Amino acid sequence: MPLKVYKRGKTYHYTGTVAGRRLRGTTGATDKLRAEEVAAQVEESEWKRRHHGPVAVLTFAKASILYRSAGKMSTKRQVKYLEKIEDYWKDTLVKDMTAGAIRQSAIDIYPKAAAATRNRQVITPTRAVINHCAELEMCPPIRVRKFRFEQRIKKPILLDWLDTFTKHARPIMSALATFMFATACRISEARRIEWSDIDFNNRTILVRKTKNKKQRLAHMPERLLIALANLPRDKRPFWPGETTLRRWWDDDITAIAEANGEAGFEHMTFHSCRHGFATKMLRDGVDPKTAAQLGGWDSVTLFIDTYAHAMQDRQLTENLFGTNLTQPKRQRSKNKRIDR
């Protein structure tokens, strides 16, 4: 039978059976005529789904709801990216979203952004939403060519930098830097760590809710054990919000740089700690597969592509001419003590 509308409180709802399916819901309308229009649209959509399959009625808005409800959004930043995409496509049918149109949406949403930004904030999440629905057999999967850009070598935190930072930074930031360098955790993963995840006796840390949805058991070197043991236990180890942690991180780096005078102190990011883990592992001769597994990288190929510079041995090219590599002298500077 066709859908009928009825009033519940101030709002009209619909109920009935269409194409063998029992349907009921709210029209969101307080006017009966508008409610009947909404009910008619729902009925038409259900017949299309019956005759042409889910793809005939799947909108990007609905696809995005399914993606969110599956727990795919792990950070507030990802939610912010998706909200802009949702505002752009709204109730556009997924079947009408071509790869070219998605690339154009990245330009429209971020007209002044770099190619890498458009890839990260539009191409990747849009493709993820649609392909999630493809896994649910609601639409075909989609492939979207990313914008090309120059791949820069990522700057890693090295041990000298870490030594200076941990010596002068406030205790929680010193422990955070040591934690991310020793475990290759991202800042989002570090913030989720609970004291119950840390086993001081066995010197292990259970890293949960990772980007690739795979738990891993990270080893706790002695230096990290000491840093964590000196933190208060009334809250999570890294309890402040990410904005506060970033501000403290930048403030501590600035203070150290000012104390060093002309020698300065290079500004690094949280993610530089993860790069530092990979770089140190590879320079120490650890094979890429093992290093990738220890640091929680899903793809060994991606790991090698990203950190190939860390495996370069300049002596090999010096051997072409039968010469020995001479190391440049490092300019040493005394780090001044910073009281906090």
Contacts in CASP RR format, 6 or more apart in sequence:
PFRMAT RR
TARGET T0000
AUTHOR 0000-0000-0000
METHOD contacts of the structure
MODEL  1
MPLKVYKRGKTYHYTGTVAGRRLRGTTGATDKLRAEEVAAQVEESEWKRR
HHGPVAVLTFAKASILYRSAGKMSTKRQVKYLEKIEDYWKDTLVKDMTAG
AIRQSAIDIYPKAAAATRNRQVITPTRAVINHCAELEMCPPIRVRKFRFE
QRIKKPILLDWLDTFTKHARPIMSALATFMFATACRISEARRIEWSDIDF
NNRTILVRKTKNKKQRLAHMPERLLIALANLPRDKRPFWPGETTLRRWWD
DDITAIAEANGEAGFEHMTFHSCRHGFATKMLRDGVDPKTAAQLGGWDSV
TLFIDTYAHAMQDRQLTENLFGTNLTQPKRQRSKNKRIDR
1 16 0 8 1.000
1 17 0 8 1.000
2 16 0 8 1.000
2 18 0 8 1.000
2 43 0 8 1.000
3 14 0 8 1.000
3 15 0 8 1.000
3 16 0 8 1.000
3 18 0 8 1.000
3 23 0 8 1.000
3 39 0 8 1.000
3 40 0 8 1.000
3 42 0 8 1.000
3 43 0 8 1.000
4 14 0 8 1.000
4 15 0 8 1.000
4 16 0 8 1.000
4 39 0 8 1.000
5 12 0 8 1.000
5 13 0 8 1.000
5 14 0 8 1.000
5 27 0 8 1.000
5 32 0 8 1.000
5 35 0 8 1.000
5 36 0 8 1.000
5 39 0 8 1.000
6 12 0 8 1.000
6 13 0 8 1.000
6 14 0 8 1.000
6 15 0 8 1.000
7 13 0 8 1.000
7 32 0 8 1.000
10 30 0 8 1.000
11 26 0 8 1.000
11 27 0 8 1.000
11 28 0 8 1.000
11 29 0 8 1.000
11 30 0 8 1.000
12 26 0 8 1.000
12 27 0 8 1.000
12 28 0 8 1.000
12 29 0 8 1.000
12 30 0 8 1.000
12 31 0 8 1.000
12 32 0 8 1.000
12 35 0 8 1.000
13 24 0 8 1.000
13 25 0 8 1.000
13 26 0 8 1.000
13 27 0 8 1.000
14 23 0 8 1.000
14 24 0 8 1.000
14 25 0 8 1.000
14 26 0 8 1.000
14 27 0 8 1.000
14 35 0 8 1.000
14 38 0 8 1.000
14 39 0 8 1.000
14 42 0 8 1.000
15 23 0 8 1.000
15 24 0 8 1.000
15 25 0 8 1.000
16 22 0 8 1.000
16 23 0 8 1.000
16 24 0 8 1.000
17 23 0 8 1.000
18 42 0 8 1.000
18 43 0 8 1.000
18 46 0 8 1.000
18 47 0 8 1.000
19 46 0 8 1.000
19 47 0 8 1.000
19 49 0 8 1.000
19 50 0 8 1.000
21 46 0 8 1.000
23 42 0 8 1.000
23 43 0 8 1.000
23 46 0 8 1.000
27 34 0 8 1.000
27 35 0 8 1.000
27 38 0 8 1.000
27 39 0 8 1.000
28 35 0 8 1.000
28 38 0 8 1.000
29 35 0 8 1.000
29 38 0 8 1.000
45 57 0 8 1.000
46 57 0 8 1.000
48 56 0 8 1.000
48 57 0 8 1.000
49 56 0 8 1.000
49 57 0 8 1.000
54 137 0 8 1.000
54 138 0 8 1.000
54 139 0 8 1.000
55 93 0 8 1.000
55 94 0 8 1.000
55 95 0 8 1.000
55 138 0 8 1.000
55 139 0 8 1.000
55 140 0 8 1.000
56 93 0 8 1.000
56 95 0 8 1.000
57 93 0 8 1.000
58 93 0 8 1.000
58 94 0 8 1.000
58 95 0 8 1.000
58 133 0 8 1.000
58 138 0 8 1.000
58 139 0 8 1.000
59 90 0 8 1.000
59 91 0 8 1.000
59 92 0 8 1.000
59 93 0 8 1.000
59 94 0 8 1.000
60 85 0 8 1.000
60 86 0 8 1.000
60 89 0 8 1.000
60 90 0 8 1.000
60 91 0 8 1.000
60 92 0 8 1.000
60 93 0 8 1.000
60 94 0 8 1.000
60 97 0 8 1.000
60 129 0 8 1.000
60 130 0 8 1.000
61 86 0 8 1.000
61 89 0 8 1.000
61 90 0 8 1.000
61 91 0 8 1.000
63 94 0 8 1.000
63 129 0 8 1.000
63 130 0 8 1.000
63 132 0 8 1.000
63 133 0 8 1.000
63 138 0 8 1.000
63 139 0 8 1.000
64 82 0 8 1.000
64 85 0 8 1.000
64 86 0 8 1.000
64 129 0 8 1.000
66 132 0 8 1.000
66 133 0 8 1.000
66 136 0 8 1.000
66 138 0 8 1.000
67 73 0 8 1.000
67 82 0 8 1.000
67 128 0 8 1.000
67 129 0 8 1.000
67 132 0 8 1.000
67 133 0 8 1.000
68 82 0 8 1.000
70 132 0 8 1.000
72 128 0 8 1.000
72 132 0 8 1.000
73 79 0 8 1.000
73 82 0 8 1.000
74 188 0 8 1.000
74 209 0 8 1.000
74 211 0 8 1.000
75 188 0 8 1.000
78 125 0 8 1.000
81 120 0 8 1.000
81 121 0 8 1.000
81 122 0 8 1.000
81 125 0 8 1.000
82 125 0 8 1.000
82 129 0 8 1.000
84 109 0 8 1.000
84 121 0 8 1.000
84 122 0 8 1.000
85 105 0 8 1.000
85 109 0 8 1.000
85 122 0 8 1.000
85 125 0 8 1.000
85 126 0 8 1.000
85 129 0 8 1.000
88 105 0 8 1.000
88 108 0 8 1.000
88 109 0 8 1.000
89 97 0 8 1.000
89 105 0 8 1.000
94 130 0 8 1.000
94 133 0 8 1.000
94 139 0 8 1.000
95 139 0 8 1.000
97 126 0 8 1.000
97 130 0 8 1.000
97 142 0 8 1.000
99 142 0 8 1.000
99 143 0 8 1.000
99 144 0 8 1.000
99 145 0 8 1.000
100 144 0 8 1.000
102 122 0 8 1.000
102 123 0 8 1.000
102 126 0 8 1.000
102 127 0 8 1.000
102 142 0 8 1.000
102 144 0 8 1.000
103 123 0 8 1.000
103 144 0 8 1.000
103 145 0 8 1.000
103 147 0 8 1.000
105 122 0 8 1.000
105 126 0 8 1.000
106 118 0 8 1.000
106 119 0 8 1.000
106 121 0 8 1.000
106 122 0 8 1.000
106 123 0 8 1.000
106 147 0 8 1.000
107 118 0 8 1.000
109 121 0 8 1.000
109 122 0 8 1.000
110 117 0 8 1.000
110 118 0 8 1.000
110 121 0 8 1.000
110 122 0 8 1.000
113 121 0 8 1.000
114 149 0 8 1.000
115 146 0 8 1.000
115 147 0 8 1.000
115 148 0 8 1.000
115 149 0 8 1.000
116 147 0 8 1.000
116 149 0 8 1.000
118 147 0 8 1.000
119 146 0 8 1.000
119 147 0 8 1.000
119 149 0 8 1.000
123 144 0 8 1.000
123 146 0 8 1.000
123 147 0 8 1.000
124 146 0 8 1.000
126 144 0 8 1.000
127 142 0 8 1.000
127 143 0 8 1.000
127 144 0 8 1.000
130 139 0 8 1.000
130 141 0 8 1.000
130 142 0 8 1.000
131 141 0 8 1.000
131 142 0 8 1.000
133 139 0 8 1.000
134 140 0 8 1.000
134 141 0 8 1.000
134 142 0 8 1.000
153 309 0 8 1.000
154 271 0 8 1.000
154 272 0 8 1.000
154 275 0 8 1.000
154 306 0 8 1.000
154 307 0 8 1.000
155 266 0 8 1.000
155 268 0 8 1.000
155 272 0 8 1.000
155 275 0 8 1.000
156 272 0 8 1.000
156 275 0 8 1.000
156 276 0 8 1.000
156 278 0 8 1.000
156 279 0 8 1.000
156 280 0 8 1.000
156 310 0 8 1.000
157 177 0 8 1.000
157 181 0 8 1.000
157 268 0 8 1.000
157 272 0 8 1.000
157 273 0 8 1.000
157 275 0 8 1.000
157 276 0 8 1.000
158 276 0 8 1.000
158 279 0 8 1.000
158 280 0 8 1.000
159 280 0 8 1.000
161 265 0 8 1.000
161 266 0 8 1.000
161 268 0 8 1.000
162 177 0 8 1.000
162 178 0 8 1.000
162 181 0 8 1.000
164 256 0 8 1.000
164 265 0 8 1.000
164 335 0 8 1.000
165 173 0 8 1.000
165 174 0 8 1.000
165 177 0 8 1.000
165 252 0 8 1.000
165 253 0 8 1.000
165 256 0 8 1.000
166 174 0 8 1.000
166 177 0 8 1.000
166 178 0 8 1.000
166 227 0 8 1.000
167 174 0 8 1.000
167 335 0 8 1.000
168 252 0 8 1.000
168 255 0 8 1.000
168 256 0 8 1.000
168 259 0 8 1.000
168 335 0 8 1.000
168 337 0 8 1.000
168 338 0 8 1.000
168 340 0 8 1.000
169 177 0 8 1.000
169 252 0 8 1.000
169 256 0 8 1.000
169 340 0 8 1.000
170 248 0 8 1.000
170 252 0 8 1.000
170 340 0 8 1.000
171 227 0 8 1.000
171 230 0 8 1.000
171 231 0 8 1.000
172 231 0 8 1.000
172 238 0 8 1.000
172 240 0 8 1.000
172 248 0 8 1.000
173 245 0 8 1.000
173 248 0 8 1.000
173 249 0 8 1.000
173 252 0 8 1.000
174 227 0 8 1.000
175 224 0 8 1.000
175 227 0 8 1.000
175 228 0 8 1.000
175 230 0 8 1.000
175 231 0 8 1.000
175 237 0 8 1.000
175 238 0 8 1.000
176 190 0 8 1.000
176 238 0 8 1.000
176 245 0 8 1.000
176 249 0 8 1.000
177 273 0 8 1.000
178 223 0 8 1.000
178 224 0 8 1.000
178 227 0 8 1.000
179 185 0 8 1.000
179 190 0 8 1.000
179 193 0 8 1.000
179 224 0 8 1.000
179 227 0 8 1.000
179 228 0 8 1.000
179 237 0 8 1.000
179 238 0 8 1.000
180 186 0 8 1.000
180 187 0 8 1.000
180 190 0 8 1.000
180 270 0 8 1.000
180 273 0 8 1.000
180 274 0 8 1.000
180 277 0 8 1.000
181 273 0 8 1.000
181 276 0 8 1.000
181 277 0 8 1.000
182 218 0 8 1.000
182 220 0 8 1.000
182 221 0 8 1.000
182 223 0 8 1.000
182 224 0 8 1.000
182 277 0 8 1.000
183 190 0 8 1.000
183 205 0 8 1.000
183 207 0 8 1.000
183 218 0 8 1.000
183 224 0 8 1.000
183 277 0 8 1.000
183 295 0 8 1.000
184 218 0 8 1.000
184 273 0 8 1.000
184 274 0 8 1.000
184 277 0 8 1.000
184 278 0 8 1.000
184 294 0 8 1.000
184 295 0 8 1.000
184 296 0 8 1.000
184 297 0 8 1.000
185 193 0 8 1.000
185 207 0 8 1.000
185 218 0 8 1.000
185 274 0 8 1.000
186 211 0 8 1.000
186 270 0 8 1.000
186 271 0 8 1.000
186 274 0 8 1.000
187 242 0 8 1.000
187 245 0 8 1.000
187 270 0 8 1.000
187 271 0 8 1.000
188 211 0 8 1.000
188 242 0 8 1.000
189 207 0 8 1.000
189 209 0 8 1.000
189 210 0 8 1.000
189 211 0 8 1.000
190 237 0 8 1.000
190 238 0 8 1.000
191 236 0 8 1.000
191 238 0 8 1.000
191 241 0 8 1.000
191 242 0 8 1.000
191 245 0 8 1.000
192 208 0 8 1.000
192 209 0 8 1.000
192 236 0 8 1.000
193 205 0 8 1.000
193 207 0 8 1.000
193 236 0 8 1.000
193 237 0 8 1.000
193 238 0 8 1.000
194 236 0 8 1.000
194 237 0 8 1.000
195 233 0 8 1.000
195 236 0 8 1.000
195 237 0 8 1.000
197 205 0 8 1.000
197 206 0 8 1.000
197 207 0 8 1.000
197 208 0 8 1.000
198 204 0 8 1.000
198 205 0 8 1.000
198 206 0 8 1.000
198 220 0 8 1.000
198 228 0 8 1.000
198 237 0 8 1.000
199 205 0 8 1.000
199 206 0 8 1.000
199 220 0 8 1.000
200 220 0 8 1.000
200 225 0 8 1.000
200 228 0 8 1.000
200 229 0 8 1.000
203 219 0 8 1.000
203 220 0 8 1.000
203 221 0 8 1.000
203 222 0 8 1.000
203 225 0 8 1.000
204 217 0 8 1.000
204 218 0 8 1.000
204 219 0 8 1.000
204 220 0 8 1.000
205 217 0 8 1.000
205 218 0 8 1.000
205 219 0 8 1.000
205 220 0 8 1.000
206 215 0 8 1.000
206 216 0 8 1.000
206 217 0 8 1.000
206 218 0 8 1.000
207 215 0 8 1.000
207 216 0 8 1.000
207 217 0 8 1.000
207 218 0 8 1.000
208 215 0 8 1.000
210 216 0 8 1.000
210 296 0 8 1.000
212 296 0 8 1.000
212 298 0 8 1.000
214 296 0 8 1.000
214 298 0 8 1.000
216 295 0 8 1.000
216 296 0 8 1.000
218 294 0 8 1.000
218 295 0 8 1.000
219 294 0 8 1.000
220 228 0 8 1.000
228 237 0 8 1.000
231 237 0 8 1.000
238 245 0 8 1.000
240 248 0 8 1.000
245 270 0 8 1.000
246 270 0 8 1.000
249 270 0 8 1.000
250 267 0 8 1.000
253 265 0 8 1.000
253 267 0 8 1.000
253 268 0 8 1.000
255 338 0 8 1.000
256 265 0 8 1.000
256 335 0 8 1.000
256 338 0 8 1.000
257 264 0 8 1.000
257 265 0 8 1.000
257 267 0 8 1.000
259 335 0 8 1.000
259 336 0 8 1.000
259 337 0 8 1.000
259 338 0 8 1.000
260 333 0 8 1.000
260 335 0 8 1.000
260 336 0 8 1.000
261 333 0 8 1.000
262 333 0 8 1.000
263 331 0 8 1.000
263 333 0 8 1.000
264 333 0 8 1.000
274 295 0 8 1.000
275 307 0 8 1.000
277 295 0 8 1.000
278 291 0 8 1.000
278 295 0 8 1.000
278 297 0 8 1.000
278 303 0 8 1.000
278 306 0 8 1.000
278 307 0 8 1.000
278 310 0 8 1.000
279 307 0 8 1.000
279 310 0 8 1.000
281 290 0 8 1.000
281 291 0 8 1.000
281 294 0 8 1.000
282 288 0 8 1.000
282 291 0 8 1.000
282 307 0 8 1.000
282 310 0 8 1.000
282 311 0 8 1.000
283 310 0 8 1.000
283 311 0 8 1.000
286 294 0 8 1.000
288 300 0 8 1.000
288 303 0 8 1.000
288 304 0 8 1.000
288 307 0 8 1.000
288 311 0 8 1.000
289 300 0 8 1.000
291 303 0 8 1.000
292 299 0 8 1.000
292 300 0 8 1.000
292 303 0 8 1.000
297 303 0 8 1.000
304 311 0 8 1.000
314 325 0 8 1.000
315 324 0 8 1.000
315 325 0 8 1.000
318 324 0 8 1.000
318 325 0 8 1.000
END
